[in-house]
Amino acid sequence: MPHWTAMETVVNPVLAPGVPAAAIVDLRAIEANVRVLREHAGDAAVLAVVKADAYGHGLIPVARAARRGGATWVGTAQLDEAIALRDDGIDGRVFTWLQVPGADFAAALRRDIDLSAAAPWALTEIAVAARSIGVPARVHLKIDTGLGRNGAYGAGIEELITEARRHESEGSVQVVGIWSHFAYADDPDHPTVRHQQEVFEDAVRLAEAAGCELEVRHLANSAATLTNPSAQYDLVRPGLAVYGLSPVPQLGDPAAYGLTPAMTLVARLALVKDVPAGQGLSYAHRYVTSADTKVGLVPMGYADGLPRSASDAGPMVIGGRRYAVAGRVCMDQVVVDLGSDSMAQAGDLAVLFGPDSSSEPSAQDWAIASGTISYEIVTRLGPRVQRVYVGAQEDSS
């Protein structure tokens, strides 16, 4: 029989037999994190960003949990996910912002979805869609205040506002918002932060002077929501913090902001075996055993989202002891040097990361081990990693 740990007594009731790896998502943590973010947001409303399958946590269950936690808006980058939210019964305001020419804007308008426009072409296509179904489109004008990414920039800001007002006068568009995104929100004292706010406020004044009756001005992401009250305006758009991860790990861990990580990533050992000293492990034998030992095989690899750059470094806990990946991360599996005294057996649980930083690695630990950010660690998990939901009425796997 497998050697069960304390963590397994929690995981086993929700993890079906034979499942190699799973991301267990605590929807109560999502709700609680949104409540915390509402407190940080002051008088501003909260838009929970659920793009990219809710940062790998699961689009629909997370959106429902965020709404229960008090988010009055949810948002996705791509249109298909916004449509999926509506088609699955998610109420409240839904906002989507990253489309290319030819997008099915009419489908969004039929579902009462707010749209973003960063260029005149988008306004034109949105207006055409609105006229085709006889419903004015709610549009948020995207301003590039200095990130150098999406949005109208420089003289293009006035052009975008002028074009928006033209469509408003025709009745096909209603400009309800102005929005932008910080470049250095995770560094609150960086000089660009205040500069971007000034550019943003200038754009708001320009829009209002042109006759736009704005409902919401929004600029703050997770980092700004937690560290910059002056950037809250009417609406904040936290993403990472909804999932209980710190967007400013150099300033504080999740607990410092009252957040609880929602995801625990686990896998079952597929094999435990004895190997002698001097045996290379995994491709290219970059890890060689220094003594007779036992090794465990964890059935997760880069096809499942483990960064290959975490070779020889990715942390995990097995049987209450902390280990690191031994050798290269492979497509489907990694190897762990368990030591000669290990009692581990096939079927035992490996906890790759979880919410208890005192006993488990965190997503941030994996980010450090692989030279990336915690956003990428959770978002890149592949479809072979089963999502298991706990903490709400719709608990299911």
RAFENMO-V232927 format. One record per residue. N is the residue number from 0. RES is the residue in one letter. SS is DSSP state (2 for helix, 1 for strand, 0 for the rest). PHI is phi in whole degrees, 0 to 359 (999 if undefined). D_FIRST is the distance of its C-alpha to the first C-alpha in Angstrom with 2 decimals. Layout:
# RAFENMO-V232927
n=[N/N]
res=[RES/RES]
ss=[SS/SS]
phi=[PHI/PHI]
d_first=[D_FIRST/D_FIRST]
This chain:
# RAFENMO-V232927
n=[0/1/2/3/4/5/6/7/8/9/10/11/12/13/14/15/16/17/18/19/20/21/22/23/24/25/26/27/28/29/30/31/32/33/34/35/36/37/38/39/40/41/42/43/44/45/46/47/48/49/50/51/52/53/54/55/56/57/58/59/60/61/62/63/64/65/66/67/68/69/70/71/72/73/74/75/76/77/78/79/80/81/82/83/84/85/86/87/88/89/90/91/92/93/94/95/96/97/98/99/100/101/102/103/104/105/106/107/108/109/110/111/112/113/114/115/116/117/118/119/120/121/122/123/124/125/126/127/128/129/130/131/132/133/134/135/136/137/138/139/140/141/142/143/144/145/146/147/148/149/150/151/152/153/154/155/156/157/158/159/160/161/162/163/164/165/166/167/168/169/170/171/172/173/174/175/176/177/178/179/180/181/182/183/184/185/186/187/188/189/190/191/192/193/194/195/196/197/198/199/200/201/202/203/204/205/206/207/208/209/210/211/212/213/214/215/216/217/218/219/220/221/222/223/224/225/226/227/228/229/230/231/232/233/234/235/236/237/238/239/240/241/242/243/244/245/246/247/248/249/250/251/252/253/254/255/256/257/258/259/260/261/262/263/264/265/266/267/268/269/270/271/272/273/274/275/276/277/278/279/280/281/282/283/284/285/286/287/288/289/290/291/292/293/294/295/296/297/298/299/300/301/302/303/304/305/306/307/308/309/310/311/312/313/314/315/316/317/318/319/320/321/322/323/324/325/326/327/328/329/330/331/332/333/334/335/336/337/338/339/340/341/342/343/344/345/346/347/348/349/350/351/352/353/354/355/356/357/358/359/360/361/362/363/364/365/366/367/368/369/370/371/372/373/374/375/376/377/378/379/380/381/382/383/384/385/386/387/388/389/390/391/392/393/394/395/396]
res=[M/P/H/W/T/A/M/E/T/V/V/N/P/V/L/A/P/G/V/P/A/A/A/I/V/D/L/R/A/I/E/A/N/V/R/V/L/R/E/H/A/G/D/A/A/V/L/A/V/V/K/A/D/A/Y/G/H/G/L/I/P/V/A/R/A/A/R/R/G/G/A/T/W/V/G/T/A/Q/L/D/E/A/I/A/L/R/D/D/G/I/D/G/R/V/F/T/W/L/Q/V/P/G/A/D/F/A/A/A/L/R/R/D/I/D/L/S/A/A/A/P/W/A/L/T/E/I/A/V/A/A/R/S/I/G/V/P/A/R/V/H/L/K/I/D/T/G/L/G/R/N/G/A/Y/G/A/G/I/E/E/L/I/T/E/A/R/R/H/E/S/E/G/S/V/Q/V/V/G/I/W/S/H/F/A/Y/A/D/D/P/D/H/P/T/V/R/H/Q/Q/E/V/F/E/D/A/V/R/L/A/E/A/A/G/C/E/L/E/V/R/H/L/A/N/S/A/A/T/L/T/N/P/S/A/Q/Y/D/L/V/R/P/G/L/A/V/Y/G/L/S/P/V/P/Q/L/G/D/P/A/A/Y/G/L/T/P/A/M/T/L/V/A/R/L/A/L/V/K/D/V/P/A/G/Q/G/L/S/Y/A/H/R/Y/V/T/S/A/D/T/K/V/G/L/V/P/M/G/Y/A/D/G/L/P/R/S/A/S/D/A/G/P/M/V/I/G/G/R/R/Y/A/V/A/G/R/V/C/M/D/Q/V/V/V/D/L/G/S/D/S/M/A/Q/A/G/D/L/A/V/L/F/G/P/D/S/S/S/E/P/S/A/Q/D/W/A/I/A/S/G/T/I/S/Y/E/I/V/T/R/L/G/P/R/V/Q/R/V/Y/V/G/A/Q/E/D/S/S]
ss=[0/0/0/0/0/2/2/2/2/2/2/0/0/0/0/0/0/0/0/0/1/1/1/1/1/1/2/2/2/2/2/2/2/2/2/2/2/2/2/2/0/0/0/0/1/1/1/1/1/0/2/2/2/2/2/0/0/0/2/2/2/2/2/2/2/2/2/2/2/0/0/0/1/1/1/1/0/0/2/2/2/2/2/2/2/2/2/0/0/0/0/0/1/1/1/1/0/0/0/0/0/0/0/0/2/2/2/2/2/2/0/0/0/1/1/1/1/0/0/2/2/2/2/2/2/2/2/2/2/2/2/2/2/0/0/0/1/1/1/1/1/1/1/0/0/0/0/0/0/0/0/1/0/0/2/2/2/2/2/2/2/2/2/2/2/2/2/2/2/2/0/0/1/1/1/1/1/1/1/0/0/0/0/0/0/0/0/0/0/0/2/2/2/2/2/2/2/2/2/2/2/2/2/2/2/2/2/2/2/0/0/0/0/0/0/1/1/1/1/1/0/2/2/2/2/2/2/0/2/2/2/0/0/0/1/1/0/0/0/2/2/2/2/0/0/0/0/0/0/0/0/0/0/2/2/2/2/0/0/0/0/0/1/1/1/1/1/1/1/1/1/1/1/1/1/0/0/0/0/1/1/0/2/2/2/0/1/1/0/0/0/0/1/1/1/1/1/1/0/0/0/2/2/2/0/0/0/2/2/2/0/0/0/0/1/1/1/1/0/0/1/1/1/1/1/0/0/0/0/0/0/0/0/1/1/1/1/0/0/0/0/0/0/0/0/0/0/0/1/1/1/1/1/0/0/0/0/0/0/0/0/0/2/2/2/2/2/2/2/2/0/0/0/2/2/2/2/2/2/0/0/0/0/0/0/1/1/1/1/1/0/0/0/0/0/0/0]
phi=[999/297/275/270/255/300/299/295/295/274/282/304/297/249/257/294/302/84/282/292/208/209/254/268/251/270/289/296/294/301/303/296/297/295/298/298/294/299/294/295/281/63/274/284/284/245/255/276/279/240/296/53/54/55/52/83/269/115/304/288/301/291/300/296/296/296/296/297/283/113/289/271/232/229/219/227/290/260/296/302/290/296/296/299/300/297/293/262/90/288/260/76/275/239/235/224/220/232/234/242/306/94/298/276/295/298/298/293/293/298/258/60/256/285/241/254/228/250/205/304/303/294/300/298/291/296/297/300/297/297/294/293/246/74/230/293/270/278/234/250/275/269/247/274/268/142/291/75/234/282/119/287/234/58/297/293/294/295/299/296/295/300/295/298/294/298/291/298/296/274/87/267/226/237/280/255/206/238/212/201/216/285/268/230/298/280/229/303/268/295/299/291/298/293/299/295/298/295/298/299/294/297/294/299/298/296/294/293/295/281/111/288/259/281/270/221/244/217/220/279/268/302/299/291/300/276/236/223/302/291/259/283/49/260/205/244/235/289/244/306/295/302/268/83/252/277/279/229/298/286/258/181/279/307/299/297/249/76/259/236/304/268/249/242/256/228/212/264/299/270/197/229/211/273/224/276/300/86/272/284/241/69/302/67/50/287/245/235/295/268/204/303/204/249/237/244/252/258/278/219/210/290/292/262/113/289/296/297/289/272/306/63/217/303/271/198/242/228/59/81/246/267/226/231/307/254/92/285/286/263/297/240/198/225/247/233/277/273/90/291/265/294/258/297/224/305/100/293/267/252/260/280/202/197/279/267/292/282/230/233/297/246/300/294/299/293/297/297/295/247/70/223/239/296/309/291/301/281/288/277/301/274/291/288/276/294/268/237/253/230/93/204/298/269/313/197/250]
d_first=[0.00/3.82/6.55/8.82/12.52/15.61/16.48/13.36/14.46/17.63/16.59/13.89/16.63/18.81/16.72/16.26/13.25/14.11/16.54/16.71/18.89/20.75/23.62/23.37/27.00/28.14/31.41/32.39/32.60/34.85/37.10/37.29/38.11/40.91/42.30/42.40/44.13/46.63/47.55/48.05/50.12/52.84/55.09/53.67/51.52/48.02/47.03/43.28/42.82/40.15/41.08/38.67/36.26/36.49/35.60/32.47/31.36/32.69/36.39/36.75/34.16/35.40/39.04/38.60/36.93/39.71/42.34/40.81/40.97/44.66/45.13/48.27/47.92/45.16/45.85/44.74/46.26/46.40/48.06/45.40/42.94/45.73/46.49/42.85/42.89/45.96/44.83/41.69/43.88/43.76/46.96/48.96/50.44/48.75/50.04/49.53/51.28/50.67/52.38/54.43/57.60/57.09/54.31/54.33/55.84/57.09/53.55/52.86/56.09/55.44/52.25/54.06/52.37/54.10/54.83/55.63/58.56/58.98/61.92/64.85/63.33/60.47/62.99/64.98/62.05/60.79/64.35/64.70/61.49/62.69/66.05/64.46/62.70/65.18/62.90/63.47/60.57/59.24/59.17/58.10/60.01/57.87/59.70/58.84/59.71/58.76/55.22/56.82/54.45/55.00/58.03/61.82/63.21/66.62/69.43/66.87/66.01/69.46/69.47/66.20/67.57/70.87/69.20/66.97/70.04/71.79/69.01/68.99/72.71/72.09/69.52/66.57/64.69/64.11/63.23/60.92/59.40/59.76/56.66/55.55/52.77/52.73/52.31/51.39/50.05/47.27/50.14/52.19/55.05/55.59/59.20/58.27/56.62/59.92/61.78/59.55/60.06/63.81/63.74/61.66/64.08/67.01/65.50/65.05/68.68/69.80/67.98/69.36/72.85/72.61/71.93/68.13/66.96/63.53/60.84/58.25/58.36/54.96/53.98/51.07/47.54/44.60/46.04/49.52/48.32/46.71/49.40/52.70/54.12/57.34/55.60/54.26/57.35/56.58/53.05/50.13/47.50/44.25/41.46/38.88/39.29/38.38/34.84/34.84/35.49/38.51/41.28/42.86/40.10/42.85/44.29/41.28/37.59/36.57/36.69/40.27/41.29/39.27/36.84/33.10/31.12/29.90/27.26/23.76/22.47/18.74/16.71/13.16/12.67/13.29/13.10/12.93/15.39/17.98/21.58/24.79/27.41/29.85/27.60/28.56/26.04/26.82/30.34/33.31/31.24/32.56/29.64/29.42/26.97/28.94/26.75/23.89/20.85/17.54/17.85/15.79/16.96/17.62/18.87/22.02/25.48/29.13/29.16/27.00/29.30/28.05/31.35/31.86/33.91/30.78/29.97/29.23/29.37/27.18/25.17/21.67/19.30/15.72/14.05/17.52/19.35/21.89/22.20/24.57/24.50/25.28/27.98/29.14/27.71/27.54/28.14/24.55/22.38/22.50/21.16/20.27/20.96/18.19/19.96/19.35/17.75/15.01/11.47/10.40/7.89/8.55/8.22/9.25/12.67/15.97/18.90/22.03/24.42/24.84/27.42/26.67/28.66/27.98/24.28/23.86/26.01/28.53/30.05/33.04/31.05/30.16/33.82/34.99/32.64/34.01/37.59/37.74/37.66/34.98/36.70/35.71/32.08/31.35/33.94/32.88/29.35/29.37/28.78/25.44/24.04/23.52/25.38/23.89/26.47/26.17/28.97/31.53/32.44/31.62/27.94/26.48/24.45]
